Every structure is written in structure tokens, then in C-alpha cells.
Amino acid sequence: MEISRHFLSVAGPKGERRVHYRRCGRGPALLMVHQSPRSSAEYEPLLRRWGEHFTCIAPDTPGFGESDPLPDRQADIDAFADALLAFLDAAGLPLVGAYGFHSGGIILLAALRRQPRRFTAIGVGGYAVWTPEERALFAGGYLPPFRPQPYGEHLTWLWNRVLEQTWFFPWFAAEPTMRLSVAHDDPVRVDATVRDMLASGDAYRVGYGAVLAAPRDVPPPEAETPPVLITAYDGDPLQAHIARLGPLPRSWRAHPVATPAQHQDESLACLRAHPAPTPDRVAESADEGFARVRTDDFDGLIHWRGPLASARVAVPGGSAALDEAAAIDPPGHGLSDPWPGEPPTTLHPWAEALASVADHPRWPLPPVGDPARLFPDLSPDRFGSYLTRAWSIVRARHLFRPWYEASAATALPFDPADLAPERLAREHRALIQAGPAARAFAAALQSAPLPIHQGDAHVDS
């Protein structure tokens, strides 16, 4: 099933906040809340399956994915629950079923306590009830600051932190008693979480901290609430917490299961038994979004922002989210979907795809240098070295053109502010996202007839 993506402005106590969400399917409204430090991207396979039964709406929670963080750096679980309820208000969803995994479930149960009549039923995958000793352990080092460093030192920590989260829980407790049975070293799976952490930056500590500090949020046994099902599968460190839940309301059930598939099947059955109304529409913003584009070569979503009449096409390896008020991410770049196969190295397929979004976008000039050297292979590897390679590239791009020829003859004038770690971090994320599409787009621009180039500066290379 097709997944669409949208932005929505949501009112808050200190002004509007941008929320990004994914949507899939049709039928009763189902809200899906991801775990920390992930984004709604982790639910894409589940969205396609459950979209057969529901209108699935999966927002990025505040500070994760593409959603703005909450303004309060000390925000607690109630603030995150209120932000979720405000999203439902803005989206036009007065009543929903809901599903959340780990911290997503914690946020949902806090929202249930605050507005129980907003939910028909809730499915939860693993619900944490921490002991005082565990809380003290987390406070000692679970959420260190994550801030870009001049030479990319933070990326070495990030890769190993995400990798070893699957080996030990908590991730920093490398002790025999803390080992997990679900350990793996799959670079693609690690990279998915790394990308979400790069999107969040240091804001990850606010959302993660709120769920780690959240109290047990279970109503008394006599409470009347919508049905809630809590399950956790073998290997989930929160499976043992089911025994800590204590007495539950009559409409609640909690038990361990053997596999992730069993957890999802039981959650689905519970949610289907208590459907919410089918929404007529789900609100979205009009000043930024995603166009569904179908051509002979491309079939996917292309991200745009601002007035399309003045939109600039992002440069190879760049993103519309960087600087331009009105811009388009070409396929494979920024938030746009990748090419279904090998990205084309001639300009016509790129121009045809973007013509479906804007009539006369402004194109960048071709980059200076060999596309294969400007944009080398940055596929995830077992040791995460692709992250530091990409950082070295975006730093050198401000100093030399082309970046791979460091000499007096290729030196560029630069402002030291160009090397600010925060700026490099944004460019680094864009380069990682683009991958092989950046190399192909650079080659396509170099192959094009001159009149199509409407930019006013060379591509940084």
C-alpha cells in the first residue's frame, strides 16, 4: 500500500509547532506512536500491513524525525501527551484507536489518562515500570549530550551506541548480566536508527528523558477506560516488566508472547475489535509537503517547500530543508523518495520527475569535478566509517573545489562560520541521505545543455 507524508502546524502554549506524519490505508482511524529515538519511519512495514484495515496516521513525536521539538527542554511525559492530543485536534481526529511500542506506549497511556474519551482501544508493545535502582542507573549515563564536534568525533560514539543498544540494555552497561538475546550487527538496521538520531540531535534527550522519568501510569482496578492490551515478546527487555504492572482495570490485559509477529497479531485483533470512526480527511499544511509523482522512471514522493513558482532544486547531496525558503528535493535527496533502481545519469528523467511538481524550478549549476570522486560510496558498513568519511567531505567542501584536491590552486575563500559543527551536521545528514543519487545527479547536470541551468552559483563540491 502507498504511504503518503504530510506536515501539519499544531498550536501549542508557546506558539505553533510543525509536525510531520505518515499516512496509509483507509478505514477506522488508527494513531501509531513510535519509540525513542526513532521516527514514524520505523512503522513503514507495519503501516502497509495495517493499512488494509485502518487509516493509519503515524506522527513523528516532538523533537524526533521531522517534527519540531517542544520549546521546554524540561518537558515531562504530560507535555508529550498533550502534544499528541494537540496533533489529533489539529488533524481533525476526535476519536482514534492507537498503538505504541515502548516509549510510544508510555506517551499513549499518559494521553489516555488525560483524555480517555479520545481512544477506542490501545495496543502497547512493552510497557516500562522502572525500579528505583534502574532509574538511578539511567540517570548516570543513558542520555549524554549529543552535539556535533568539529571533526566528527560524535559520529564514532553514535554508531557504537546504537549498535550496542542491541547487545546490552542499557547500552552503556557492557556486563554479562546485561546482555540481550536479540543482538545483531546489521549495518542497515543500525543505520536506520543512526539517521533518526542525526535528525533529532541533542533534542533526543528531552523526549527520551520524559519517557524514562514517566511514572507507572496504570489506572486503579475499578477505573472505567477503553480496552488496553500490553504484550512483550521474548528478547524484549521490557517483557519482565509485565509482572511489575500490578492490578489492572477490568478492560486491560497484559501478558508475554513468544514473537514480534504474535505481539503484532494480538495488537491488531484488539484494535480491530474496537474500531474508531473513519475520518473524512486528515488535515495537512499547504506550505510544505510531498507530491506523488509517477513517470516512466520514477514513482514516489518528492518533497517541496514554499512557493513553487520560485522553487530552487536542491544541489547534489543537498536538501530543500537546508537554507532555501522555496525549494524541491530531487529524487533520492533530502526527504524525497529514492529512485526505484539505479539513479539516472542523464538529466531528462530528473527534469521529467520535477516537472510534475513545479513548472519552472531553478536548477543548480553543474558541480566542478569528477562525480565519482565528489560523491564516493557512503553505504553503511559494519564499523560506521561511512559517517566519518561523509563528515570529512562536507568539511573539505568549504575549503577546496573540488574537495578532493587540497592545494593552493584549489583553495576557496571561506568564512570560519562555514565550519561551525552545527552547519556541517545539517550538510552531513543531507549527504548521507542522498547516497548514490548525489553522484548520479551531479553527472546528469554535467551532461545537460547549458540553458537548463538557472542557478546563480556553482554547486559546493
C-alpha positions in Angstrom: 0.0 0.0 0.0 1.1 3.6 -0.7 2.3 5.7 2.2 1.8 9.5 2.0 3.7 12.0 4.0 2.5 15.4 5.3 3.3 18.3 7.6 0.8 20.0 9.9 1.0 23.1 12.1 -0.1 22.4 15.6 -0.9 25.1 18.2 0.9 24.9 21.5 1.3 27.0 24.6 4.3 28.9 23.2 3.2 29.1 19.5 2.8 26.8 16.5 5.0 23.7 16.1 5.5 21.8 12.8 4.6 18.1 12.9 5.5 15.6 10.3 3.3 12.4 9.8 2.9 9.4 7.6 -0.5 8.1 6.5 -1.5 4.9 4.9 -4.7 2.9 4.1 -8.4 3.6 4.7 -11.0 2.7 7.3 -11.1 3.4 11.0 -8.6 6.0 12.3 -5.6 4.4 14.0 -2.9 6.5 15.6 0.6 4.9 15.7 3.2 6.4 18.1 6.9 5.3 17.6 9.5 4.5 20.2 12.5 6.8 21.1 14.8 7.7 19.5 13.2 6.6 16.3 10.6 8.3 14.0 7.5 7.2 12.2 9.8 5.7 9.5 10.2 2.6 11.7 6.5 1.9 11.2 6.6 1.8 7.3 6.3 -2.0 7.0 3.5 -2.0 9.7 1.7 0.9 8.0 1.5 -1.1 4.8 0.1 -4.2 6.5 -2.3 -2.5 8.9 -3.4 0.0 6.2 -5.5 -2.9 4.9 -7.8 -2.4 7.9 -7.3 1.2 9.1 -6.5 4.8 8.1 -3.1 4.7 9.8 -1.6 8.0 11.0 1.9 7.9 12.4 3.3 11.3 13.5 6.9 12.0 14.5 6.8 12.9 18.1 8.3 16.2 19.2 12.0 16.5 18.5 12.2 13.3 16.5 12.1 12.7 12.8 11.0 15.9 11.0 8.8 17.2 13.9 9.8 20.4 15.8 10.9 19.9 19.4 8.9 21.2 22.3 10.1 24.6 23.4 10.6 23.4 27.0 13.9 21.5 27.5 12.4 20.1 30.7 9.2 18.8 29.2 7.8 15.8 31.0 5.6 12.9 29.9 2.4 15.0 30.3 3.8 17.6 27.9 4.4 14.9 25.3 0.9 13.5 25.8 -0.6 17.0 25.4 1.4 17.5 22.2 0.0 14.2 20.9 -3.6 15.3 21.8 -3.0 18.7 20.2 -1.9 16.9 17.0 -5.2 14.9 17.0 -7.1 18.2 17.4 -5.2 19.9 14.5 -5.6 16.8 12.3 -9.4 16.7 12.9 -9.4 13.3 14.7 -11.7 13.4 17.7 -11.6 9.6 18.3 -9.0 7.1 17.4 -7.7 3.6 18.1 -4.0 3.7 19.0 -0.8 1.6 19.0 2.6 2.4 20.6 5.8 0.5 21.1 7.9 1.1 24.2 8.1 4.9 24.7 5.2 5.3 22.2 3.1 3.2 24.6 4.1 5.3 27.5 3.1 8.5 25.8 -0.2 7.0 24.8 -1.1 5.8 28.3 -0.3 9.3 29.6 -2.7 10.7 26.9 -5.3 8.1 27.9 -5.2 9.3 31.5 -5.6 13.0 30.4 -8.4 12.4 27.8 -9.7 8.8 27.9 -12.6 9.6 25.6 -10.3 10.2 22.7 -9.5 6.5 22.3 -11.5 3.4 21.4 -8.6 1.0 22.3 -4.9 1.0 22.7 -2.3 -1.7 21.9 1.1 -1.4 23.6 4.3 -3.2 22.9 6.3 -3.4 26.1 5.5 -1.0 28.9 8.2 0.1 31.3 7.8 0.1 35.0 11.3 1.1 36.3 12.7 0.3 39.7 14.4 3.0 41.7 17.7 1.2 41.0 17.1 1.3 37.3 16.1 4.9 37.4 19.4 5.7 39.1 21.3 3.7 36.5 19.7 5.6 33.7 20.3 8.9 35.3 24.0 8.1 35.5 24.7 8.0 31.7 21.8 6.8 29.5 21.3 10.2 27.8 24.6 12.0 27.3 24.6 15.2 25.3 24.8 14.6 21.5 26.3 17.7 19.9 28.3 17.9 16.7 32.1 18.2 17.1 34.4 19.9 14.6 36.0 16.8 13.2 33.0 14.4 13.6 34.1 12.7 16.8 30.4 12.5 17.9 29.7 10.1 15.0 32.0 7.4 16.3 30.1 7.4 19.6 26.7 7.5 17.8 27.4 4.4 15.7 28.7 2.3 18.6 25.9 3.5 21.0 23.2 2.4 18.5 24.9 -0.9 17.7 25.5 -1.9 21.3 21.9 -1.0 22.3 21.1 -4.3 20.7 23.8 -6.1 22.6 23.3 -4.7 26.2 20.4 -2.9 28.0 21.1 -0.3 29.0 23.5 0.3 26.1 26.4 1.5 28.3 26.3 -1.4 30.8 28.7 -3.8 29.0 28.4 -6.6 31.6 27.5 -10.3 31.3 24.2 -9.8 33.2 23.1 -7.1 30.8 23.4 -9.0 27.5 20.4 -9.2 25.2 19.4 -12.3 23.2 18.4 -10.1 20.2 22.0 -8.9 19.5 22.9 -8.2 15.8 25.5 -6.3 13.8 23.4 -5.5 10.7 24.7 -2.1 9.3 21.4 -1.3 7.5 19.4 -1.7 10.7 21.9 0.3 12.8 22.0 3.0 10.1 18.1 3.4 10.3 18.4 4.4 13.9 21.5 6.5 13.3 19.6 8.5 10.8 16.8 9.2 13.2 19.4 10.3 15.9 21.0 12.6 13.3 17.6 14.2 12.7 16.9 14.7 16.4 20.3 15.9 17.5 20.5 16.8 21.2 16.7 17.1 21.3 16.6 13.3 21.7 17.4 13.8 25.4 14.1 15.6 26.0 11.8 13.0 24.6 13.8 10.1 25.8 14.2 11.6 29.2 10.5 12.2 29.5 9.6 8.6 29.0 12.4 7.3 31.2 11.2 9.5 34.0 7.5 8.7 33.5 5.8 7.1 36.5 3.7 3.9 36.3 0.5 5.2 34.6 -2.0 2.5 35.2 -5.5 3.4 36.5 -6.9 1.7 39.6 -8.7 -1.6 39.1 -12.1 0.0 39.4 -11.5 2.6 36.7 -13.6 2.5 33.5 -11.3 3.0 30.5 -11.2 1.9 26.9 -9.6 -1.5 26.3 -5.8 -1.7 26.6 -3.6 -4.6 25.6 0.0 -4.8 26.7 2.2 -7.6 25.3 6.0 -8.1 25.0 7.8 -10.8 23.1 10.8 -13.0 24.1 14.0 -11.0 23.9 12.3 -7.6 24.7 13.9 -6.3 27.8 10.5 -4.9 28.9 8.9 -8.4 28.9 9.9 -8.8 32.5 8.1 -5.6 33.3 4.7 -7.1 32.7 4.9 -8.8 36.1 5.5 -5.3 37.6 2.3 -3.8 36.3 0.2 -4.7 39.3 -3.6 -4.8 39.4 -5.2 -3.6 36.2 -8.6 -2.3 35.3 -11.1 -4.8 34.0 -10.7 -3.6 30.4 -7.0 -4.1 30.5 -5.0 -7.2 29.6 -1.2 -7.8 29.8 0.8 -10.9 29.1 4.1 -12.1 27.4 4.2 -13.5 23.9 6.8 -15.5 22.0 7.5 -13.5 18.9 7.2 -10.0 17.5 4.7 -11.4 15.0 2.5 -12.7 17.8 2.6 -9.3 19.5 1.5 -7.5 16.3 -1.2 -10.0 15.6 -2.7 -9.8 19.0 -2.5 -6.0 19.0 -4.2 -5.9 15.6 -7.0 -8.2 16.8 -7.7 -5.9 19.8 -7.7 -2.8 17.7 -10.0 -4.3 15.0 -12.4 -5.3 17.7 -12.8 -1.7 18.9 -12.7 0.5 15.7 -12.8 4.3 15.7 -14.8 6.2 13.1 -13.4 6.5 9.6 -12.1 10.1 9.1 -13.4 12.1 6.2 -10.0 13.8 5.9 -6.8 14.4 7.8 -5.6 18.0 7.9 -2.3 19.0 6.4 -0.3 22.1 5.8 -0.4 23.9 2.5 3.1 25.5 2.5 5.2 22.3 2.6 4.5 18.7 1.6 5.1 15.8 -0.7 3.9 15.4 -4.3 3.1 11.9 -5.5 5.0 11.7 -8.9 4.8 8.9 -11.5 6.9 9.0 -14.6 8.4 6.2 -16.8 11.5 6.3 -14.5 10.3 7.4 -11.1 7.3 6.5 -8.8 7.4 8.1 -5.4 7.1 11.1 -3.2 9.0 14.4 -3.9 9.4 16.8 -1.0 8.8 20.5 -1.6 8.5 23.7 0.5 7.4 27.3 -0.1 6.0 28.9 -3.2 6.7 26.5 -6.1 6.8 29.4 -8.6 10.2 30.4 -7.1 11.4 27.0 -6.0 15.1 26.1 -6.4 16.2 22.4 -6.9 18.5 21.3 -4.2 22.1 20.7 -5.2 23.6 17.2 -5.5 24.0 15.8 -2.0 21.9 18.7 -0.6 18.3 19.1 0.7 15.5 21.6 0.4 15.5 21.6 4.2 18.8 23.4 4.5 18.5 27.0 3.5 16.0 27.8 0.8 12.6 29.1 1.7 11.2 27.7 -1.6 12.9 24.5 -2.8 12.5 21.0 -4.0 14.4 17.9 -3.1 15.1 15.9 -6.2 14.6 12.1 -6.1 16.9 10.4 -3.6 17.7 13.7 -1.8 16.5 15.1 1.5 13.0 13.9 2.2 12.2 12.7 -1.3 11.9 9.0 -2.1 14.8 7.3 -3.9 14.8 6.2 -7.5 13.3 2.7 -7.8 16.5 1.4 -9.4 19.9 2.9 -10.3 19.7 6.7 -10.4 19.9 8.1 -13.9 23.0 10.0 -15.1 21.2 12.0 -17.8 19.1 15.0 -16.9 15.9 14.2 -18.7 14.5 11.7 -16.1 15.3 14.2 -13.3 13.6 17.1 -15.2 10.6 14.9 -16.0 10.1 14.0 -12.4 10.4 17.5 -11.1 8.2 18.9 -13.9 5.3 17.2 -12.1 6.0 19.3 -9.0 6.9 22.8 -10.5 6.7 24.2 -14.0 10.0 26.2 -14.0 12.2 25.3 -11.0 15.6 27.0 -10.7 18.3 24.4 -11.4 21.8 24.4 -9.8 24.9 24.7 -12.0 26.9 21.6 -12.6 29.5 20.8 -9.9 33.2 21.1 -10.6 35.0 17.7 -10.5 34.5 14.1 -11.2 31.1 12.9 -9.8 32.5 9.6 -8.7 35.1 11.3 -6.6 32.9 14.1 -5.4 30.3 11.6 -4.1 32.0 8.3 -3.3 30.1 5.3 -2.0 28.7 6.0 1.5 26.8 2.8 2.1 26.6 1.7 5.7 29.4 -0.5 6.8 29.9 -2.7 9.8 32.1 -0.2 11.6 30.2 3.0 10.8 33.2 4.5 8.9 30.9 5.9 6.3 29.7 8.5 8.8 33.1 10.0 9.4 34.0 9.8 5.7 31.0 11.9 4.9 31.9 14.4 7.7 35.3 14.9 6.2 33.8 15.5 2.8 31.4 18.2 3.9 34.1 20.0 5.9 36.6 19.9 2.9 33.9 21.2 0.5 34.1 24.6 2.2 37.8 24.7 1.8 38.6 23.4 -1.7 37.0 23.0 -5.1 36.8 20.1 -5.8 37.0 19.0 -2.2 39.3 16.0 -3.0 42.1 18.2 -4.4 43.6 20.0 -1.4 46.1 22.6 -2.8 46.8 26.3 -3.0 45.3 26.2 -6.6 42.0 24.7 -5.4 41.6 26.7 -2.2 38.3 28.5 -1.7 37.8 31.7 0.3 35.7 30.8 3.4 34.1 32.2 6.5 35.0 30.4 9.7 31.3 30.2 10.4 31.0 27.9 7.4 32.8 25.3 9.5 30.5 25.6 12.5 29.7 22.0 13.6 26.0 22.7 13.6 26.1 23.7 10.0 28.3 20.8 9.0 25.9 18.5 10.8 23.0 19.6 8.5 25.1 19.2 5.4 26.4 15.8 6.6 22.9 14.5 7.1 21.9 15.6 3.6 24.9 13.9 2.1 24.2 10.7 3.9 20.5 10.8 2.8 21.4 11.3 -0.8 23.9 8.5 -1.2 24.3 7.3 -4.8 21.7 9.7 -6.0 24.1 12.6 -5.5 26.7 11.1 -7.8 24.1 10.4 -10.5 22.6 13.9 -10.2 26.0 15.6 -10.5 26.7 13.5 -13.6 23.3 14.4 -15.0 23.9 18.2 -14.5 27.3 17.9 -16.2 25.7 16.2 -19.2 22.9 18.7 -19.7 22.7 21.5 -22.3 23.6 24.9 -20.6 20.1 26.6 -21.0 18.5 24.4 -18.3 20.8 25.7 -15.6 19.1 28.6 -13.9 21.1 28.7 -10.7 23.4 31.6 -9.8 26.3 29.7 -8.1 28.3 26.6 -8.5 27.4 23.6 -6.5 29.6 23.3 -3.4 31.9 20.3 -4.1 
